[in-house]
């Protein structure tokens, strides 16, 4: 994961294809870091975005990788906390 701005990062899949993502929110929960992201090419005026929540996991070599959340309960918990965090920020 190469971060080159406060709100954008570039990731590579297992085939080496790179994707640019915009980070909407970051959440620390149960000792892990989660990111809510959208593709950076999304239209900012669009009413609906394809939001993904990814989990940052540190590998043995110390490098962090972003993974999809496989556990439905973990995804539901993180999604709920992420939405609470976003609504709190919007209310300030």
Biotite code that builds the C-alpha atoms (Angstrom):
import biotite.structure as struc

atoms = struc.array([
    struc.Atom([0.000, 0.000, 0.000], chain_id="A", res_id=1, res_name="UNK", atom_name="CA", element="C"),
    struc.Atom([1.556, 3.313, -1.095], chain_id="A", res_id=2, res_name="UNK", atom_name="CA", element="C"),
    struc.Atom([-0.026, 6.355, 0.432], chain_id="A", res_id=3, res_name="UNK", atom_name="CA", element="C"),
    struc.Atom([0.759, 9.588, -1.388], chain_id="A", res_id=4, res_name="UNK", atom_name="CA", element="C"),
    struc.Atom([-1.782, 11.996, 0.016], chain_id="A", res_id=5, res_name="UNK", atom_name="CA", element="C"),
    struc.Atom([-3.939, 12.412, 3.053], chain_id="A", res_id=6, res_name="UNK", atom_name="CA", element="C"),
    struc.Atom([-7.048, 11.124, 1.261], chain_id="A", res_id=7, res_name="UNK", atom_name="CA", element="C"),
    struc.Atom([-5.751, 8.890, -1.537], chain_id="A", res_id=8, res_name="UNK", atom_name="CA", element="C"),
    struc.Atom([-3.785, 5.672, -1.789], chain_id="A", res_id=9, res_name="UNK", atom_name="CA", element="C"),
    struc.Atom([-2.729, 3.237, -4.465], chain_id="A", res_id=10, res_name="UNK", atom_name="CA", element="C"),
    struc.Atom([-3.089, -0.509, -4.009], chain_id="A", res_id=11, res_name="UNK", atom_name="CA", element="C"),
    struc.Atom([-2.016, -3.412, -6.213], chain_id="A", res_id=12, res_name="UNK", atom_name="CA", element="C"),
    struc.Atom([-3.906, -6.667, -6.596], chain_id="A", res_id=13, res_name="UNK", atom_name="CA", element="C"),
    struc.Atom([-2.303, -10.125, -6.796], chain_id="A", res_id=14, res_name="UNK", atom_name="CA", element="C"),
    struc.Atom([-1.787, -9.617, -10.556], chain_id="A", res_id=15, res_name="UNK", atom_name="CA", element="C"),
    struc.Atom([0.061, -6.319, -10.089], chain_id="A", res_id=16, res_name="UNK", atom_name="CA", element="C"),
    struc.Atom([-2.831, -4.176, -11.364], chain_id="A", res_id=17, res_name="UNK", atom_name="CA", element="C"),
    struc.Atom([-2.873, -0.845, -9.517], chain_id="A", res_id=18, res_name="UNK", atom_name="CA", element="C"),
    struc.Atom([-5.999, 0.932, -8.276], chain_id="A", res_id=19, res_name="UNK", atom_name="CA", element="C"),
    struc.Atom([-6.284, 4.444, -6.902], chain_id="A", res_id=20, res_name="UNK", atom_name="CA", element="C"),
    struc.Atom([-8.678, 4.787, -3.955], chain_id="A", res_id=21, res_name="UNK", atom_name="CA", element="C"),
    struc.Atom([-10.024, 7.736, -2.023], chain_id="A", res_id=22, res_name="UNK", atom_name="CA", element="C"),
    struc.Atom([-10.129, 7.153, 1.743], chain_id="A", res_id=23, res_name="UNK", atom_name="CA", element="C"),
    struc.Atom([-13.419, 8.388, 3.181], chain_id="A", res_id=24, res_name="UNK", atom_name="CA", element="C"),
    struc.Atom([-12.829, 7.344, 6.776], chain_id="A", res_id=25, res_name="UNK", atom_name="CA", element="C"),
    struc.Atom([-10.421, 5.366, 8.951], chain_id="A", res_id=26, res_name="UNK", atom_name="CA", element="C"),
    struc.Atom([-11.465, 3.470, 12.061], chain_id="A", res_id=27, res_name="UNK", atom_name="CA", element="C"),
    struc.Atom([-9.471, 1.677, 14.763], chain_id="A", res_id=28, res_name="UNK", atom_name="CA", element="C"),
    struc.Atom([-11.538, -1.133, 16.284], chain_id="A", res_id=29, res_name="UNK", atom_name="CA", element="C"),
    struc.Atom([-10.553, -4.215, 18.302], chain_id="A", res_id=30, res_name="UNK", atom_name="CA", element="C"),
    struc.Atom([-6.854, -3.633, 17.620], chain_id="A", res_id=31, res_name="UNK", atom_name="CA", element="C"),
    struc.Atom([-7.266, -3.396, 13.838], chain_id="A", res_id=32, res_name="UNK", atom_name="CA", element="C"),
    struc.Atom([-7.436, -0.500, 11.387], chain_id="A", res_id=33, res_name="UNK", atom_name="CA", element="C"),
    struc.Atom([-10.253, -0.328, 8.832], chain_id="A", res_id=34, res_name="UNK", atom_name="CA", element="C"),
    struc.Atom([-10.637, 2.016, 5.866], chain_id="A", res_id=35, res_name="UNK", atom_name="CA", element="C"),
    struc.Atom([-13.792, 3.049, 4.028], chain_id="A", res_id=36, res_name="UNK", atom_name="CA", element="C"),
    struc.Atom([-12.738, 3.687, 0.416], chain_id="A", res_id=37, res_name="UNK", atom_name="CA", element="C"),
    struc.Atom([-14.164, 4.439, -3.016], chain_id="A", res_id=38, res_name="UNK", atom_name="CA", element="C"),
    struc.Atom([-12.463, 4.309, -6.402], chain_id="A", res_id=39, res_name="UNK", atom_name="CA", element="C"),
    struc.Atom([-10.760, 7.677, -6.934], chain_id="A", res_id=40, res_name="UNK", atom_name="CA", element="C"),
    struc.Atom([-12.304, 7.991, -10.399], chain_id="A", res_id=41, res_name="UNK", atom_name="CA", element="C"),
    struc.Atom([-15.860, 8.079, -8.974], chain_id="A", res_id=42, res_name="UNK", atom_name="CA", element="C"),
    struc.Atom([-17.906, 11.155, -9.880], chain_id="A", res_id=43, res_name="UNK", atom_name="CA", element="C"),
    struc.Atom([-18.012, 13.364, -6.741], chain_id="A", res_id=44, res_name="UNK", atom_name="CA", element="C"),
    struc.Atom([-21.472, 14.595, -7.797], chain_id="A", res_id=45, res_name="UNK", atom_name="CA", element="C"),
    struc.Atom([-22.897, 11.064, -7.983], chain_id="A", res_id=46, res_name="UNK", atom_name="CA", element="C"),
    struc.Atom([-25.659, 10.268, -5.503], chain_id="A", res_id=47, res_name="UNK", atom_name="CA", element="C"),
    struc.Atom([-24.402, 6.741, -4.894], chain_id="A", res_id=48, res_name="UNK", atom_name="CA", element="C"),
    struc.Atom([-20.830, 5.474, -4.549], chain_id="A", res_id=49, res_name="UNK", atom_name="CA", element="C"),
    struc.Atom([-19.470, 1.951, -4.368], chain_id="A", res_id=50, res_name="UNK", atom_name="CA", element="C"),
    struc.Atom([-17.980, 2.100, -0.869], chain_id="A", res_id=51, res_name="UNK", atom_name="CA", element="C"),
    struc.Atom([-15.728, -0.724, 0.311], chain_id="A", res_id=52, res_name="UNK", atom_name="CA", element="C"),
    struc.Atom([-14.502, -1.357, 3.837], chain_id="A", res_id=53, res_name="UNK", atom_name="CA", element="C"),
    struc.Atom([-11.038, -2.893, 3.934], chain_id="A", res_id=54, res_name="UNK", atom_name="CA", element="C"),
    struc.Atom([-8.992, -4.179, 6.866], chain_id="A", res_id=55, res_name="UNK", atom_name="CA", element="C"),
    struc.Atom([-5.324, -3.236, 7.178], chain_id="A", res_id=56, res_name="UNK", atom_name="CA", element="C"),
    struc.Atom([-3.266, -6.288, 8.163], chain_id="A", res_id=57, res_name="UNK", atom_name="CA", element="C"),
    struc.Atom([0.465, -6.256, 8.838], chain_id="A", res_id=58, res_name="UNK", atom_name="CA", element="C"),
    struc.Atom([2.363, -9.113, 7.230], chain_id="A", res_id=59, res_name="UNK", atom_name="CA", element="C"),
    struc.Atom([5.449, -10.830, 8.659], chain_id="A", res_id=60, res_name="UNK", atom_name="CA", element="C"),
    struc.Atom([7.794, -8.502, 6.745], chain_id="A", res_id=61, res_name="UNK", atom_name="CA", element="C"),
    struc.Atom([6.199, -5.454, 8.371], chain_id="A", res_id=62, res_name="UNK", atom_name="CA", element="C"),
    struc.Atom([4.360, -4.376, 5.227], chain_id="A", res_id=63, res_name="UNK", atom_name="CA", element="C"),
    struc.Atom([0.653, -3.599, 5.551], chain_id="A", res_id=64, res_name="UNK", atom_name="CA", element="C"),
    struc.Atom([-1.881, -5.052, 3.143], chain_id="A", res_id=65, res_name="UNK", atom_name="CA", element="C"),
    struc.Atom([-5.573, -4.245, 2.725], chain_id="A", res_id=66, res_name="UNK", atom_name="CA", element="C"),
    struc.Atom([-7.966, -7.173, 2.765], chain_id="A", res_id=67, res_name="UNK", atom_name="CA", element="C"),
    struc.Atom([-11.694, -7.624, 2.307], chain_id="A", res_id=68, res_name="UNK", atom_name="CA", element="C"),
    struc.Atom([-13.491, -8.607, 5.509], chain_id="A", res_id=69, res_name="UNK", atom_name="CA", element="C"),
    struc.Atom([-14.636, -12.248, 5.268], chain_id="A", res_id=70, res_name="UNK", atom_name="CA", element="C"),
    struc.Atom([-16.497, -12.495, 8.581], chain_id="A", res_id=71, res_name="UNK", atom_name="CA", element="C"),
    struc.Atom([-20.073, -11.121, 8.184], chain_id="A", res_id=72, res_name="UNK", atom_name="CA", element="C"),
    struc.Atom([-20.313, -10.242, 11.903], chain_id="A", res_id=73, res_name="UNK", atom_name="CA", element="C"),
    struc.Atom([-17.010, -8.345, 11.831], chain_id="A", res_id=74, res_name="UNK", atom_name="CA", element="C"),
    struc.Atom([-18.142, -6.468, 8.712], chain_id="A", res_id=75, res_name="UNK", atom_name="CA", element="C"),
    struc.Atom([-21.473, -5.565, 10.329], chain_id="A", res_id=76, res_name="UNK", atom_name="CA", element="C"),
    struc.Atom([-19.762, -4.344, 13.527], chain_id="A", res_id=77, res_name="UNK", atom_name="CA", element="C"),
    struc.Atom([-17.192, -2.279, 11.645], chain_id="A", res_id=78, res_name="UNK", atom_name="CA", element="C"),
    struc.Atom([-19.825, -0.857, 9.281], chain_id="A", res_id=79, res_name="UNK", atom_name="CA", element="C"),
    struc.Atom([-21.978, 0.235, 12.242], chain_id="A", res_id=80, res_name="UNK", atom_name="CA", element="C"),
    struc.Atom([-19.066, 1.914, 14.000], chain_id="A", res_id=81, res_name="UNK", atom_name="CA", element="C"),
    struc.Atom([-17.902, 3.508, 10.756], chain_id="A", res_id=82, res_name="UNK", atom_name="CA", element="C"),
    struc.Atom([-21.361, 5.006, 10.170], chain_id="A", res_id=83, res_name="UNK", atom_name="CA", element="C"),
    struc.Atom([-21.522, 6.273, 13.778], chain_id="A", res_id=84, res_name="UNK", atom_name="CA", element="C"),
    struc.Atom([-18.152, 7.949, 13.270], chain_id="A", res_id=85, res_name="UNK", atom_name="CA", element="C"),
    struc.Atom([-19.217, 9.559, 9.988], chain_id="A", res_id=86, res_name="UNK", atom_name="CA", element="C"),
    struc.Atom([-22.460, 10.881, 11.493], chain_id="A", res_id=87, res_name="UNK", atom_name="CA", element="C"),
    struc.Atom([-20.573, 12.289, 14.499], chain_id="A", res_id=88, res_name="UNK", atom_name="CA", element="C"),
    struc.Atom([-18.187, 14.133, 12.152], chain_id="A", res_id=89, res_name="UNK", atom_name="CA", element="C"),
    struc.Atom([-21.102, 15.471, 10.081], chain_id="A", res_id=90, res_name="UNK", atom_name="CA", element="C"),
    struc.Atom([-22.832, 16.785, 13.212], chain_id="A", res_id=91, res_name="UNK", atom_name="CA", element="C"),
    struc.Atom([-19.818, 18.833, 14.334], chain_id="A", res_id=92, res_name="UNK", atom_name="CA", element="C"),
])
